[in-house]
Amino acid sequence: MFSMEKIGKNIASLRKKKDITQMGLADQLGISYQAISNWERGETMPDISKLPVLAEIFGVSIDEILDDGKEAKLIKKVIEQDTADYFQNNEVTVEEITTVAPLLSASQADDMFNQIKDSFNIKELIPLAPFISSEVLDELARKATEVEGIKNITPLAPFLSREVLDELVLKIADTEGIRSITAIAPFVSKAVLSELAKKELEAGGMRSIVSIAPFLDEDFINAIVRKVAFTDKKDA
């Protein structure tokens, strides 16, 4: 696993060996000197696009900046756009990919993810969710829901598009009941939740929507309360 502190020390050491100031290095990279300072303090890491430039400025390999290891080799393959061959000839874990993911652009992360997604189950892939585009995750969620239901995609809910999440919730609630979507209700549109609640009210009454009530639109809840109160008063 990459150590930001160790990489920061490497960058600081290599910069000093070349007798370059933080400001001078920042100018060569087209970034702020504060970014260089953050790297060297181990608070952040360089973007992957900066690694080849850093290596050229310092006259070293990328390995010497990142420390030689499987993650450094994987980063080099990403830069060289040669990950397919690397994955074919090396056993790569989700943990290793998650380690390098913060350095990747969304398109690079998507490309890497698409090459390994069939080798792991959805639970193992969840740590990669923050780095993958919603388009790729939406596709994964659709397929996973067809096979496993909604339970295993719940941790992905914050990273899915609202449109696809609404689509999946409508489908699952229809077959598994409204209680099955309680865990992801905070991420579902109020319009869809209201639609589901109306159907459930007709079939099972107020008790049937208790599990999603905290996430329903306030006006919708007030309308239900007024309706129930009117009905009770009428019956009395």
VEXDREN-2710 file (C-alpha; in Angstrom, 1 decimal):
% VEXDREN-2710
k/r/px/py/pz
1/MET/0.0/0.0/0.0
2/PHE/1.2/3.5/-0.8
3/SER/2.4/5.6/2.1
4/MET/1.8/9.3/1.4
5/GLU/4.3/10.2/4.1
6/LYS/7.0/8.0/2.5
7/ILE/6.2/9.3/-1.0
8/GLY/6.3/12.8/0.3
9/LYS/9.8/12.3/1.8
10/ASN/10.9/10.8/-1.5
11/ILE/9.7/13.8/-3.5
12/ALA/11.3/16.2/-0.9
13/SER/14.6/14.3/-1.0
14/LEU/14.7/14.1/-4.9
15/ARG/13.8/17.8/-5.1
16/LYS/16.6/18.8/-2.8
17/LYS/19.2/16.7/-4.6
18/LYS/18.3/18.6/-7.8
19/ASP/18.6/21.9/-5.8
20/ILE/15.1/22.9/-6.8
21/THR/12.8/25.0/-4.6
22/GLN/9.2/24.1/-4.0
23/MET/8.2/27.2/-6.0
24/GLY/10.6/26.2/-8.8
25/LEU/9.2/22.7/-8.9
26/ALA/5.6/24.0/-8.9
27/ASP/6.4/26.3/-11.8
28/GLN/7.7/23.4/-13.9
29/LEU/4.6/21.3/-13.1
30/GLY/2.2/24.2/-13.6
31/ILE/0.7/23.9/-10.1
32/SER/0.8/25.8/-6.8
33/TYR/3.7/25.5/-4.5
34/GLN/1.2/24.7/-1.8
35/ALA/0.5/21.4/-3.7
36/ILE/4.1/20.6/-3.6
37/SER/4.2/21.4/0.1
38/ASN/1.2/19.1/0.7
39/TRP/2.9/16.2/-1.1
40/GLU/6.1/16.6/0.9
41/ARG/4.2/16.7/4.2
42/GLY/2.4/13.4/3.2
43/GLU/-1.0/15.1/3.2
44/THR/-1.8/14.4/-0.5
45/MET/-0.3/12.5/-3.4
46/PRO/0.6/13.7/-6.9
47/ASP/-2.0/13.2/-9.7
48/ILE/-1.0/10.3/-12.0
49/SER/-0.4/12.7/-14.9
50/LYS/2.3/14.5/-12.9
51/LEU/4.3/11.3/-12.1
52/PRO/6.1/11.0/-15.5
53/VAL/6.9/14.7/-15.4
54/LEU/8.3/14.4/-11.9
55/ALA/10.4/11.4/-12.9
56/GLU/11.8/13.4/-15.8
57/ILE/12.6/16.4/-13.7
58/PHE/14.4/14.4/-11.1
59/GLY/16.0/12.0/-13.6
60/VAL/14.6/8.9/-11.9
61/SER/12.0/6.2/-12.5
62/ILE/8.5/6.4/-11.3
63/ASP/9.3/3.5/-9.0
64/GLU/11.8/5.6/-7.1
65/ILE/9.1/8.2/-6.4
66/LEU/6.4/5.8/-5.4
67/ASP/8.7/3.0/-4.0
68/ASP/9.1/-0.2/-5.9
69/GLY/6.1/-2.5/-5.4
70/LYS/3.1/-4.0/-7.2
71/GLU/1.1/-0.8/-6.9
72/ALA/4.0/1.2/-8.5
73/LYS/4.1/-1.3/-11.4
74/LEU/0.4/-1.0/-11.8
75/ILE/0.6/2.8/-12.0
76/LYS/3.3/2.5/-14.6
77/LYS/1.1/0.3/-16.7
78/VAL/-1.8/2.7/-16.4
79/ILE/0.5/5.5/-17.6
80/GLU/1.7/3.3/-20.5
81/GLN/-2.0/2.3/-21.2
82/ASP/-1.0/-1.3/-20.9
83/THR/-3.1/-2.6/-18.0
84/ALA/-4.8/-5.4/-20.1
85/ASP/-1.5/-7.2/-20.4
86/TYR/-0.6/-6.6/-16.8
87/PHE/-3.9/-8.0/-15.5
88/GLN/-3.6/-11.0/-17.8
89/ASN/-0.2/-12.0/-16.5
90/ASN/-0.4/-10.9/-12.8
91/GLU/-2.8/-11.6/-9.9
92/VAL/-4.1/-8.2/-8.8
93/THR/-6.3/-7.8/-5.7
94/VAL/-9.0/-5.2/-5.2
95/GLU/-7.0/-3.8/-2.3
96/GLU/-4.1/-3.1/-4.7
97/ILE/-6.4/-1.4/-7.2
98/THR/-8.1/0.6/-4.4
99/THR/-4.7/1.8/-3.4
100/VAL/-3.9/3.3/-6.8
101/ALA/-7.4/4.5/-7.6
102/PRO/-7.0/7.9/-5.8
103/LEU/-4.3/8.7/-8.4
104/LEU/-6.5/7.9/-11.4
105/SER/-8.9/9.9/-13.4
106/ALA/-12.4/8.7/-13.7
107/SER/-11.9/7.3/-17.2
108/GLN/-8.7/5.5/-16.1
109/ALA/-10.5/4.0/-13.1
110/ASP/-13.4/2.9/-15.3
111/ASP/-11.0/1.2/-17.7
112/MET/-9.3/-0.6/-14.9
113/PHE/-12.6/-1.5/-13.2
114/ASN/-14.1/-2.9/-16.5
115/GLN/-11.1/-5.3/-16.8
116/ILE/-11.5/-6.8/-13.3
117/LYS/-15.2/-6.6/-12.5
118/ASP/-16.0/-10.1/-13.6
119/SER/-13.3/-11.5/-11.4
120/PHE/-14.8/-10.3/-8.1
121/ASN/-18.2/-10.2/-6.5
122/ILE/-20.0/-6.9/-5.9
123/LYS/-19.1/-6.8/-2.2
124/GLU/-15.4/-6.9/-3.0
125/LEU/-15.8/-4.1/-5.5
126/ILE/-17.6/-1.7/-3.2
127/PRO/-14.3/0.0/-2.0
128/LEU/-13.8/1.1/-5.6
129/ALA/-17.1/2.9/-5.9
130/PRO/-15.9/6.4/-5.0
131/PHE/-13.5/6.4/-7.9
132/ILE/-15.8/4.9/-10.6
133/SER/-18.1/6.9/-12.8
134/SER/-21.9/6.6/-12.1
135/GLU/-22.4/5.2/-15.6
136/VAL/-20.2/2.2/-14.9
137/LEU/-21.7/1.7/-11.5
138/ASP/-25.2/2.0/-12.8
139/GLU/-24.5/-0.9/-15.2
140/LEU/-23.0/-3.0/-12.4
141/ALA/-26.0/-2.3/-10.1
142/ARG/-28.5/-3.3/-12.7
143/LYS/-26.9/-6.6/-13.4
144/ALA/-26.3/-7.3/-9.7
145/THR/-29.9/-6.5/-8.8
146/GLU/-31.2/-9.0/-11.4
147/VAL/-29.1/-11.8/-9.8
148/GLU/-28.9/-10.8/-6.1
149/GLY/-31.7/-8.4/-5.4
150/ILE/-31.2/-5.0/-3.8
151/LYS/-29.5/-6.0/-0.6
152/ASN/-25.9/-6.2/-2.0
153/ILE/-26.2/-2.9/-3.9
154/THR/-27.2/-0.9/-0.8
155/PRO/-23.6/0.3/-0.1
156/LEU/-23.4/1.5/-3.7
157/ALA/-26.5/3.7/-3.4
158/PRO/-24.7/7.0/-2.7
159/PHE/-22.7/6.6/-5.9
160/LEU/-25.5/5.6/-8.3
161/SER/-27.4/8.0/-10.5
162/ARG/-30.8/9.0/-9.1
163/GLU/-32.5/7.8/-12.3
164/VAL/-31.1/4.2/-12.1
165/LEU/-31.6/4.0/-8.3
166/ASP/-35.3/5.0/-8.8
167/GLU/-35.7/2.5/-11.5
168/LEU/-34.2/-0.3/-9.4
169/VAL/-36.3/0.6/-6.3
170/LEU/-39.5/0.6/-8.3
171/LYS/-38.7/-2.8/-9.7
172/ILE/-37.6/-4.4/-6.4
173/ALA/-40.4/-2.9/-4.3
174/ASP/-42.8/-4.4/-6.7
175/THR/-41.5/-7.9/-6.1
176/GLU/-40.0/-7.8/-2.6
177/GLY/-42.1/-5.2/-0.9
178/ILE/-41.5/-1.7/0.3
179/ARG/-39.6/-2.8/3.4
180/SER/-36.9/-4.2/1.2
181/ILE/-35.9/-0.7/0.1
182/THR/-35.7/0.9/3.6
183/ALA/-31.9/1.0/3.7
184/ILE/-31.6/2.9/0.5
185/ALA/-34.6/5.1/0.9
186/PRO/-32.5/8.2/1.8
187/PHE/-31.0/8.1/-1.7
188/VAL/-34.3/7.6/-3.6
189/SER/-36.3/10.5/-5.0
190/LYS/-39.3/11.6/-2.9
191/ALA/-41.5/11.3/-6.0
192/VAL/-40.7/7.6/-6.3
193/LEU/-41.1/7.1/-2.6
194/SER/-44.5/8.8/-2.7
195/GLU/-45.6/6.7/-5.6
196/LEU/-44.7/3.5/-3.7
197/ALA/-46.3/4.8/-0.5
198/LYS/-49.6/5.5/-2.3
199/LYS/-49.7/1.9/-3.6
200/GLU/-48.8/0.5/-0.2
201/LEU/-51.4/2.6/1.6
202/GLU/-54.2/1.2/-0.5
203/ALA/-53.1/-2.3/0.2
204/GLY/-52.0/-2.2/3.8
205/GLY/-52.8/1.1/5.4
206/MET/-50.6/3.4/7.5
207/ARG/-48.6/0.7/9.2
208/SER/-47.3/-0.5/5.8
209/ILE/-45.4/2.7/5.1
210/VAL/-43.8/3.2/8.5
211/SER/-40.4/1.9/7.4
212/ILE/-40.0/4.7/4.8
213/ALA/-42.1/7.4/6.5
214/PRO/-39.0/9.4/7.6
215/PHE/-38.0/9.8/4.0
216/LEU/-41.3/10.8/2.5
217/ASP/-42.2/14.4/1.5
218/GLU/-43.6/16.4/4.4
219/ASP/-46.6/17.6/2.3
220/PHE/-47.4/13.9/1.4
221/ILE/-47.3/12.9/5.1
222/ASN/-49.5/15.8/6.1
223/ALA/-52.0/14.9/3.4
224/ILE/-52.2/11.4/4.7
225/VAL/-52.6/12.5/8.3
226/ARG/-55.5/14.9/7.3
227/LYS/-57.1/12.1/5.2
228/VAL/-56.9/9.7/8.1
229/ALA/-58.2/12.3/10.6
230/PHE/-61.1/13.1/8.3
231/THR/-62.0/9.4/7.8
232/ASP/-61.9/8.8/11.6
233/LYS/-64.1/11.8/12.2
234/LYS/-66.6/10.7/9.6
235/ASP/-66.8/7.2/11.0
236/ALA/-67.3/8.5/14.4
END
